[in-house]
């Protein structure tokens, strides 16, 4: 399930998860955010300069994600990963067991890098203005350190939206 930041991906995933659980099936949910490389890696990749293009494909380690998805499809566990928004670095936790249903969500969830032949794809087509409003509200509630509406809007218009449109072209 792919889409812009603020498109409703997480909401639809929670709804889908709930519906599947009603049939005694607990899907495994993996987000492309879980494969965020982190500030340290990105600054090193950028020759020691601060990183500013947070929505570019290089931000996410999609090759490792594909390897993990392949392992899960083969029934093997993988190491749990998540992104710590406070430290801006990846976190590694214990193993996660394979499940019969895997839901992948994120801006790059439909990337050809992680796509397997048996995947079903869905793109959230929520309009840009709605996504901007949702993203600003989420930042105000959940990540106040990013909650400068003027800077956020500038970033979304000049960085996030062009990166999103570029990845859409690559998936078609």
Buried (B, 14 or more C-beta within 10 A) or exposed (E): BBBBBBBBBBEBBEEBBEEBEEEEEEBBBBBBBBBBBBBEBBEEEEEEEEBEBBBBBEBBBBEBBBEBBEBBEEEEEBEEBBBEEEEBBBEEEEEBEBBEEBBBBBBBBBBEBBBEEEEEEBBBEBEBEEBBEBBBEBBBEEEEEBBBEEEBEEBBEEBBBBBBEEBBEEBE
